[in-house]
C-alpha cells in the first residue's frame, strides 16, 4: 500500500454511533420546535401582511380617487381656459366684465372655491372670494405658494407651445391627459389647504394667437373642507374619513400625506380600514399541529440514518477533494492543482514574480527496463520526497506525469538564488536510489527554468519556455540546469519558442551541471 493510501484510506475515524444518534434525535426535536415556532411566526407575519396589504389597497384606491378629482378640476377649467375669446379678453385685451363672467361660471357651475387669473409677468389680475370676483393687480410674491405653481406652469407651457402665423399656439388637448398641459396638486391658499388645477389660457380655433413670453394662467382651487371630503368619500365610502391639517403624525392605519409643490407638509387624510380580512389563526393552528406531528415522525424516522452517514460522507468528501488535486503515487500536487496555482500566480504579476522549474528524470526508462515498474515507482516516490525537501516551503512541487515534475517557486527569483536551488535539485537527482534486494538505481535530473514575468506573463508561455529550457539541459548532456532567458545556445523560432542553434556551444554559468 502506498504512502498516500496509508494516510488517506477508507478507514474513517470511528465516532461513537450513539453519540451521533443522540445528536440526530436532538436535531430532530429542535427541527420540530423551530418548525412550530416558524409556523407561528408565519401566521403572525401573514396576518400582518394581510392587514398591510388591505391598507395599501385602500391607500391606492384613495390616490386614484384624488387624482381623478384633480383631473376633473382641470377639465372643468377648459371651458374658460381653452377659448379664442378668452385669449382675446384675458390675454390680448384684459376685459374685467369677461373675467367676472368666467369666474362666476366656475363658481356657480362647478363650485370652485377659489379662482385666480395670473399674468405671464407674475401678477394676480383677478381672484374670487366666494361668489365675488375682485379685479386687482398685485404681485404673486405676496403669496409664495403661487410662485412655485407659476414657475412650473411656465416650464410646462414652453414644452407645449407651438409657433403659428401671427404668434404662438398650443398643442392640441384632444386625447391628452391633464398632467401633460396642467399643473395639479395641493396648495395653502387664503390660510386653508386646497387642491388646485392650473392651466394656460390658450386658443381653440386659432382665430386668436398668443403673444411671445410666459402664459397667462387660470387657477382653480377647492378647499379641503367637509364639502370636498364628502365628494371624495362618495365613491370610497371609508369610515371616519377626515383630514388633519399640518400634522406629521400618521399612526398605523391607512392615511395619505399631503404636501405642497414646495415640499411643505399641509396635512394628512386618514380613515379607518374596513377591508382587513378575518384572523388567520383558526386556520394556522391546526396546520401547525398536523405539520409538527408529520415532521416529528419523519425526522425521528431518519435520525438514526444520520448517525451512520455523517462520518462516512465527510471522510469520503475529504478524500475525493484530496484525490482530485494530488498524485496517487507520490502525494504531490497533480497537473490540475499545478494549473490552478499557476493561473493564480500569473494573476499576481508583476507584483509577485515567481519561477516555473521543469524537472525530468534522466535514465528512468533504464530503471523500468532493468528492475521493473515496481522499482520505477520507488524511484518516483523517492525523487518526490527529495525534490520537496530541496524546494521547501516557498515552492509547490507537482508531478505532472511519468517521470516529469514541475515546481512553482515563489521564493527569491534572483539569478543566484535560483542557481543554488537548481544545483540542489540536480544534486538530489544524482544520489543513488535504494531499491529491493539491496540494489540501487542510478539516475539523474535535468532542470529547465523560466522566470515570470521576464520570460512570460501567461501560464501557457511559462510552461512552454520552461520546457524549452529543459530541452536545452537534455541536449547539453543531462544532469544540469538551464535558464530560458540566458541560454545563448538557443535561437528564437517563429513561434517565440527557443530552439537549438546549428552549433551548440559550451554552456555558461546560467546553463550548467550541479557543482
C-alpha positions as CSV (number, residue, x, y, z in Angstrom):
1,X,0.0,0.0,0.0
2,X,1.4,3.4,-1.0
3,X,2.2,6.1,1.5
4,X,-0.8,8.1,0.2
5,X,-3.2,5.2,0.6
6,X,-1.9,4.5,4.1
7,X,-2.6,8.1,5.0
8,X,-5.9,8.5,3.1
9,X,-7.6,5.1,3.2
10,X,-11.3,4.4,3.5
11,X,-10.9,3.6,7.2
12,X,-12.8,6.5,8.7
13,X,-12.4,7.8,12.2
14,X,-14.8,5.9,14.4
15,X,-17.1,8.3,16.2
16,X,-19.5,6.5,18.6
17,X,-22.8,5.9,16.9
18,X,-24.8,6.5,20.0
19,X,-23.3,10.0,20.2
20,X,-24.3,10.7,16.6
21,X,-27.7,9.2,17.1
22,X,-28.3,11.3,20.2
23,X,-27.2,14.4,18.2
24,X,-29.5,13.4,15.4
25,X,-32.5,13.0,17.7
26,X,-31.7,16.3,19.4
27,X,-31.6,17.9,16.0
28,X,-34.9,16.3,15.1
29,X,-36.5,17.7,18.2
30,X,-35.0,21.1,17.5
31,X,-36.4,20.9,14.0
32,X,-39.9,20.3,15.3
33,X,-39.6,23.1,17.8
34,X,-38.2,25.5,15.2
35,X,-40.9,24.5,12.7
36,X,-43.7,25.1,15.2
37,X,-42.3,28.5,16.1
38,X,-41.7,29.3,12.4
39,X,-45.3,28.4,11.6
40,X,-46.5,30.6,14.4
41,X,-44.3,33.4,13.1
42,X,-45.6,32.8,9.6
43,X,-49.1,33.1,10.9
44,X,-48.3,36.4,12.6
45,X,-46.5,37.7,9.5
46,X,-49.3,36.6,7.2
47,X,-51.9,38.3,9.5
48,X,-49.8,41.5,9.5
49,X,-49.2,41.2,5.7
50,X,-52.9,40.8,5.1
51,X,-53.6,43.9,7.2
52,X,-50.8,45.9,5.4
53,X,-52.0,44.8,2.0
54,X,-55.5,45.8,2.8
55,X,-54.3,49.2,3.9
56,X,-52.1,49.5,0.8
57,X,-55.1,48.7,-1.4
58,X,-57.2,51.4,0.3
59,X,-54.4,54.0,0.0
60,X,-54.0,53.1,-3.7
61,X,-57.8,53.5,-4.1
62,X,-57.7,56.9,-2.4
63,X,-54.8,58.1,-4.5
64,X,-56.7,57.1,-7.6
65,X,-59.9,58.9,-6.5
66,X,-57.8,62.0,-5.6
67,X,-56.1,62.0,-9.0
68,X,-59.4,61.8,-10.7
69,X,-60.7,64.8,-8.7
70,X,-57.7,66.8,-9.7
71,X,-58.1,66.0,-13.4
72,X,-61.8,66.9,-13.1
73,X,-60.9,70.4,-11.9
74,X,-58.6,70.9,-14.9
75,X,-61.3,69.5,-17.3
76,X,-63.8,72.0,-15.9
77,X,-61.3,74.8,-16.4
78,X,-61.0,74.0,-20.1
79,X,-64.4,75.7,-20.7
80,X,-62.8,79.0,-19.9
81,X,-59.0,78.4,-20.5
82,X,-59.2,76.9,-24.0
83,X,-61.0,79.5,-25.9
84,X,-60.2,82.1,-28.6
85,X,-62.5,84.5,-26.8
86,X,-60.6,84.0,-23.6
87,X,-57.3,84.7,-25.4
88,X,-58.8,87.9,-26.8
89,X,-60.3,89.2,-23.5
90,X,-58.0,87.7,-20.9
91,X,-54.6,87.8,-22.6
92,X,-54.6,90.3,-25.5
93,X,-57.1,92.9,-24.1
94,X,-58.0,92.5,-20.5
95,X,-61.8,92.7,-20.0
96,X,-62.9,92.8,-16.3
97,X,-66.5,92.0,-17.3
98,X,-65.5,88.9,-19.1
99,X,-63.3,87.9,-16.1
100,X,-66.2,88.2,-13.7
101,X,-68.5,86.2,-16.0
102,X,-65.9,83.4,-16.4
103,X,-65.2,83.2,-12.7
104,X,-68.9,83.2,-12.0
105,X,-69.3,80.2,-14.3
106,X,-66.6,78.2,-12.5
107,X,-68.2,79.1,-9.1
108,X,-71.8,78.5,-9.9
109,X,-71.5,75.6,-12.2
110,X,-68.6,73.6,-10.7
111,X,-68.4,75.1,-7.1
112,X,-64.7,76.0,-7.4
113,X,-63.8,77.6,-4.0
114,X,-61.1,79.9,-5.4
115,X,-60.4,81.1,-8.9
116,X,-57.4,83.3,-9.9
117,X,-56.0,84.8,-13.1
118,X,-52.2,85.2,-13.1
119,X,-50.4,87.2,-15.9
120,X,-47.3,86.0,-17.6
121,X,-45.4,88.7,-15.8
122,X,-46.4,87.2,-12.4
123,X,-49.2,89.5,-11.3
124,X,-52.5,88.4,-9.9
125,X,-55.0,90.1,-12.2
126,X,-58.2,88.8,-10.6
127,X,-59.3,86.5,-7.8
128,X,-62.6,85.3,-6.4
129,X,-63.9,85.3,-2.9
130,X,-67.0,83.1,-2.6
131,X,-69.3,84.5,-5.3
132,X,-67.5,87.8,-5.6
133,X,-64.7,88.5,-8.1
134,X,-62.1,91.1,-7.2
135,X,-60.2,92.6,-10.2
136,X,-56.8,93.7,-8.9
137,X,-53.2,93.8,-9.9
138,X,-50.8,92.5,-7.3
139,X,-47.5,90.5,-7.5
140,X,-47.7,86.8,-6.7
141,X,-44.7,87.3,-4.5
142,X,-47.2,88.2,-1.8
143,X,-48.4,84.6,-2.0
144,X,-45.1,82.5,-2.2
145,X,-47.1,79.3,-2.9
146,X,-48.3,80.8,-6.2
147,X,-44.7,81.5,-7.3
148,X,-43.9,77.8,-7.3
149,X,-47.0,77.0,-9.3
150,X,-46.4,79.8,-11.8
151,X,-42.8,78.6,-12.4
152,X,-43.9,75.0,-13.1
153,X,-46.7,76.3,-15.3
154,X,-44.3,78.4,-17.4
155,X,-41.9,75.4,-17.9
156,X,-44.8,73.1,-18.9
157,X,-46.3,75.8,-21.3
158,X,-43.0,76.2,-23.1
159,X,-42.9,72.5,-23.7
160,X,-46.3,72.6,-25.4
161,X,-46.1,75.9,-27.1
162,X,-46.1,75.9,-31.0
163,X,-45.4,78.7,-33.4
164,X,-48.3,79.7,-35.7
165,X,-48.8,82.6,-38.1
166,X,-49.1,85.8,-36.1
167,X,-47.8,84.4,-32.8
168,X,-48.0,81.2,-30.8
169,X,-50.5,78.5,-30.2
170,X,-50.6,75.3,-28.0
171,X,-50.5,71.6,-28.8
172,X,-54.0,70.1,-29.1
173,X,-55.6,69.0,-25.9
174,X,-57.6,66.3,-27.6
175,X,-56.8,62.9,-26.1
176,X,-54.1,64.4,-23.8
177,X,-54.0,63.7,-20.1
178,X,-54.4,66.9,-17.9
179,X,-51.0,66.2,-16.4
180,X,-49.4,66.9,-19.9
181,X,-50.6,70.5,-20.0
182,X,-51.7,71.5,-16.5
183,X,-50.2,71.7,-13.0
184,X,-52.2,70.0,-10.3
185,X,-51.7,69.3,-6.6
186,X,-52.1,70.8,-3.2
187,X,-51.6,74.4,-2.1
188,X,-52.1,76.5,1.1
189,X,-54.2,79.4,0.0
190,X,-56.2,82.0,2.0
191,X,-54.9,80.2,5.1
192,X,-56.5,76.9,4.1
193,X,-55.2,73.7,2.4
194,X,-56.8,73.2,-1.0
195,X,-56.5,71.1,-4.1
196,X,-55.9,73.0,-7.3
197,X,-55.5,72.8,-11.0
198,X,-53.8,75.4,-13.1
199,X,-53.5,75.7,-16.9
200,X,-52.6,78.3,-19.5
201,X,-55.1,80.4,-21.4
202,X,-54.8,79.1,-25.0
203,X,-56.8,79.3,-28.2
204,X,-59.1,76.5,-29.5
205,X,-59.9,77.6,-33.1
206,X,-56.7,79.7,-33.6
207,X,-58.6,82.7,-34.7
208,X,-56.5,84.3,-32.0
209,X,-52.8,83.7,-31.2
210,X,-50.8,84.1,-28.1
211,X,-48.0,86.7,-27.7
212,X,-44.4,85.6,-27.0
213,X,-43.5,85.1,-23.4
214,X,-44.9,83.3,-20.3
215,X,-48.5,82.3,-20.3
216,X,-51.5,83.8,-18.6
217,X,-52.6,81.2,-16.1
218,X,-56.1,80.3,-14.8
219,X,-56.0,78.6,-11.4
220,X,-59.0,76.9,-9.7
221,X,-58.9,75.5,-6.2
222,X,-61.2,73.6,-3.9
223,X,-60.7,74.0,-0.2
224,X,-60.2,70.7,1.8
225,X,-63.4,71.1,3.8
226,X,-66.4,69.0,4.5
227,X,-67.8,69.6,1.0
228,X,-64.6,68.2,-0.7
229,X,-64.3,65.3,1.8
230,X,-67.9,64.4,1.0
231,X,-67.2,64.4,-2.7
232,X,-64.1,62.2,-2.3
233,X,-65.7,59.8,0.1
234,X,-68.8,59.4,-2.0
235,X,-67.0,56.9,-4.2
236,X,-64.8,55.4,-1.4
237,X,-67.2,55.0,1.5
238,X,-64.4,55.0,4.1
239,X,-65.3,55.0,7.8
240,X,-64.3,58.1,9.8
241,X,-62.8,59.7,6.7
242,X,-61.2,63.1,7.6
243,X,-58.3,65.5,7.1
244,X,-55.9,66.8,9.7
245,X,-54.1,70.0,8.7
246,X,-50.4,70.5,9.2
247,X,-49.7,67.3,11.2
248,X,-46.9,64.8,10.6
249,X,-48.5,62.1,12.8
250,X,-49.7,59.3,10.6
251,X,-50.3,56.4,13.0
252,X,-50.5,52.8,11.9
253,X,-53.8,53.0,10.0
254,X,-54.4,53.9,6.4
255,X,-53.5,57.5,5.5
256,X,-52.3,59.8,2.8
257,X,-49.8,62.6,3.5
258,X,-50.4,65.9,1.6
259,X,-47.5,68.2,0.6
260,X,-47.4,71.4,-1.5
261,X,-45.3,71.7,-4.6
262,X,-42.6,73.3,-2.5
263,X,-42.4,70.1,-0.3
264,X,-44.1,71.6,2.8
265,X,-46.4,69.4,4.7
266,X,-50.0,70.6,4.5
267,X,-51.8,67.8,6.3
268,X,-52.9,64.1,6.2
269,X,-56.0,62.3,5.1
270,X,-56.9,59.4,7.4
271,X,-59.7,56.9,7.8
272,X,-60.5,53.5,9.5
273,X,-59.7,50.5,7.4
274,X,-62.7,48.3,6.6
275,X,-61.2,45.7,4.4
276,X,-58.9,43.9,6.9
277,X,-59.6,40.2,6.5
278,X,-60.7,37.8,9.2
279,X,-58.0,36.4,11.5
280,X,-55.9,33.6,10.0
281,X,-55.3,31.9,13.4
282,X,-58.2,29.4,13.2
283,X,-56.5,28.1,10.0
284,X,-52.9,28.4,11.1
285,X,-53.1,26.5,14.5
286,X,-54.5,23.1,13.1
287,X,-51.9,23.3,10.3
288,X,-49.1,23.8,12.9
289,X,-50.3,20.8,14.8
290,X,-50.6,18.5,11.8
291,X,-47.3,19.6,10.3
292,X,-45.4,19.2,13.6
293,X,-46.6,15.6,14.0
294,X,-45.8,14.7,10.5
295,X,-42.3,16.3,10.7
296,X,-41.8,14.6,14.1
297,X,-42.5,11.1,12.6
298,X,-40.3,11.8,9.6
299,X,-37.4,13.4,11.5
300,X,-37.2,10.7,14.1
301,X,-37.6,8.0,11.4
302,X,-34.4,9.2,9.6
303,X,-32.4,10.4,12.7
304,X,-30.7,7.0,13.1
305,X,-29.5,7.2,9.5
306,X,-27.8,10.5,10.0
307,X,-25.5,8.9,12.6
308,X,-24.5,6.2,10.1
309,X,-23.9,8.5,7.1
310,X,-22.5,11.7,8.6
311,X,-19.0,10.5,9.4
312,X,-18.5,8.4,6.2
313,X,-19.7,11.2,4.0
314,X,-17.4,13.7,5.5
315,X,-14.4,11.4,5.1
316,X,-15.4,10.5,1.6
317,X,-15.7,14.1,0.6
318,X,-12.3,14.9,2.1
319,X,-10.7,12.0,0.3
320,X,-12.3,12.9,-3.0
321,X,-11.1,16.5,-2.8
322,X,-7.6,15.3,-2.0
323,X,-7.6,12.8,-4.8
324,X,-8.8,15.4,-7.3
325,X,-5.8,17.6,-6.6
326,X,-3.0,15.1,-5.8
327,X,-0.9,12.4,-7.5
328,X,-1.9,9.0,-6.2
329,X,1.7,7.6,-6.3
330,X,3.6,10.4,-4.6
331,X,1.0,12.5,-2.8
332,X,2.4,15.6,-4.7
333,X,0.1,18.1,-6.4
334,X,-1.1,16.8,-9.7
335,X,-1.5,18.6,-13.0
336,X,-4.9,20.1,-12.1
337,X,-3.6,21.7,-9.0
338,X,-0.5,22.8,-10.8
339,X,-2.6,24.6,-13.5
340,X,-4.8,26.3,-10.8
341,X,-1.8,27.5,-8.8
342,X,0.0,28.7,-11.9
343,X,-3.0,30.7,-13.1
344,X,-3.4,32.2,-9.7
345,X,0.3,33.1,-9.6
346,X,0.1,34.7,-13.1
347,X,-2.8,36.9,-11.9
348,X,-0.5,38.4,-9.2
349,X,2.1,39.5,-11.8
350,X,4.1,41.7,-11.9
351,X,3.8,42.4,-8.1
352,X,4.8,38.9,-7.1
353,X,7.4,37.3,-9.6
354,X,7.9,33.6,-9.5
355,X,9.8,30.8,-11.4
356,X,8.5,27.7,-13.2
357,X,11.0,24.9,-12.9
358,X,10.6,21.9,-15.2
359,X,12.3,18.7,-14.0
360,X,12.8,15.4,-15.8
361,X,14.5,12.3,-14.6
362,X,17.4,11.0,-16.6
363,X,17.8,7.4,-17.5
364,X,14.5,6.5,-15.8
365,X,13.5,4.2,-18.7
366,X,16.5,2.0,-17.9
367,X,15.3,1.6,-14.4
368,X,12.0,0.2,-15.5
369,X,13.6,-2.0,-18.1
370,X,16.2,-3.4,-15.7
371,X,14.4,-3.6,-12.4
372,X,10.7,-3.5,-13.3
373,X,7.9,-1.0,-12.8
374,X,7.8,-1.5,-9.0
375,X,11.3,-0.2,-8.8
376,X,10.3,2.6,-11.0
377,X,7.6,3.6,-8.5
378,X,10.1,3.5,-5.7
379,X,12.4,5.9,-7.7
380,X,9.5,8.3,-8.4
381,X,8.4,8.4,-4.8
382,X,12.0,8.9,-3.6
383,X,12.6,11.7,-6.0
384,X,9.3,13.3,-5.0
385,X,10.5,13.4,-1.4
386,X,13.9,14.7,-2.3
387,X,12.5,17.5,-4.5
388,X,10.0,18.6,-1.9
389,X,12.8,18.8,0.7
390,X,15.1,20.8,-1.7
391,X,12.4,23.2,-2.7
392,X,11.0,23.8,0.8
393,X,8.0,25.9,1.8
394,X,8.4,28.7,-0.9
395,X,7.6,26.2,-3.7
396,X,4.9,23.8,-4.8
397,X,6.3,20.5,-6.3
398,X,4.0,18.8,-8.7
399,X,4.1,15.5,-10.6
400,X,2.5,16.1,-14.0
401,X,3.0,12.7,-15.4
402,X,5.5,9.8,-15.8
403,X,9.0,11.0,-14.6
404,X,8.2,14.7,-15.1
405,X,8.0,17.1,-12.2
406,X,7.3,20.8,-12.2
407,X,7.9,23.4,-9.5
408,X,6.1,26.7,-8.9
409,X,8.7,28.6,-6.9
410,X,7.5,31.8,-5.1
411,X,10.7,32.4,-3.2
412,X,13.5,34.6,-4.3
413,X,13.8,34.6,-8.1
414,X,17.3,36.2,-8.2
415,X,19.7,34.5,-10.5
416,X,22.0,33.5,-7.6
417,X,19.1,32.1,-5.6
418,X,17.7,30.0,-8.5
419,X,21.2,28.7,-9.3
420,X,21.5,27.4,-5.8
421,X,18.1,25.8,-5.9
422,X,18.8,24.2,-9.3
423,X,22.1,22.8,-8.1
424,X,20.3,21.3,-5.1
425,X,17.7,19.7,-7.4
426,X,20.3,18.3,-9.8
427,X,22.3,17.0,-6.8
428,X,19.2,15.3,-5.4
429,X,18.8,13.5,-8.7
430,X,22.4,12.3,-8.7
431,X,22.1,10.5,-5.3
432,X,21.6,6.7,-5.7
433,X,18.1,5.3,-5.0
434,X,18.0,2.1,-3.0
435,X,15.5,-0.4,-4.3
436,X,14.6,-4.0,-3.4
437,X,17.1,-6.8,-2.8
438,X,19.8,-4.4,-1.8
439,X,20.2,-3.0,-5.3
440,X,20.4,0.7,-6.2
441,X,19.3,2.7,-9.2
442,X,21.5,5.5,-10.5
443,X,19.5,8.2,-12.3
444,X,19.9,11.9,-12.8
445,X,17.8,15.1,-13.1
446,X,17.7,17.8,-15.8
447,X,16.2,21.1,-15.0
448,X,14.7,24.0,-17.1
449,X,13.8,27.3,-15.6
450,X,11.5,30.1,-16.8
451,X,11.1,33.3,-14.7
452,X,7.8,35.3,-14.6
453,X,7.2,37.9,-15.8
454,X,10.7,38.2,-17.5
455,X,10.2,35.0,-19.6
456,X,6.4,35.3,-20.0
457,X,3.3,36.5,-18.3
458,X,0.9,33.7,-19.3
459,X,0.6,30.2,-17.9
460,X,1.0,28.6,-21.3
461,X,4.0,30.6,-22.3
462,X,5.8,29.9,-19.0
463,X,5.2,26.2,-19.3
464,X,6.4,26.2,-22.9
465,X,9.6,28.1,-22.1
466,X,10.5,26.1,-19.0
467,X,10.1,23.0,-21.3
468,X,12.4,24.7,-23.9
469,X,15.0,25.3,-21.2
470,X,14.7,21.7,-20.0
471,X,15.2,20.6,-23.6
472,X,18.4,22.7,-23.6
473,X,19.6,20.9,-20.5
474,X,18.9,17.5,-22.1
475,X,20.8,18.4,-25.3
476,X,23.8,19.6,-23.3
477,X,24.3,16.3,-21.7
478,X,21.7,16.0,-19.0
479,X,22.2,16.3,-15.3
480,X,22.3,20.1,-15.4
481,X,20.1,23.2,-15.3
482,X,19.3,25.9,-17.9
483,X,17.7,29.3,-17.8
484,X,15.4,30.1,-20.6
485,X,16.4,33.8,-20.9
486,X,20.2,33.2,-20.5
487,X,20.6,30.2,-22.8
488,X,22.6,31.6,-25.6
489,X,22.9,28.2,-27.3
490,X,19.3,28.6,-28.5
491,X,17.6,30.7,-31.1
492,X,14.1,32.2,-31.1
493,X,11.9,30.4,-33.5
494,X,9.0,32.0,-35.4
495,X,6.6,30.8,-32.7
496,X,8.5,32.6,-29.9
497,X,10.0,29.4,-28.5
498,X,13.7,28.7,-28.2
499,X,15.2,26.0,-30.4
500,X,18.7,24.7,-30.7
501,X,21.1,26.6,-32.9
502,X,23.1,24.7,-35.5
503,X,26.2,24.8,-33.3
504,X,25.7,24.0,-29.7
505,X,28.3,26.0,-27.7
506,X,29.5,25.1,-24.2
507,X,27.0,26.3,-21.6
508,X,27.7,29.3,-19.5
509,X,27.1,29.5,-15.7
510,X,23.4,30.1,-16.4
511,X,23.2,26.7,-18.0
512,X,25.3,24.1,-16.3
513,X,25.6,21.0,-14.2
514,X,25.4,20.9,-10.5
515,X,28.8,21.7,-8.9
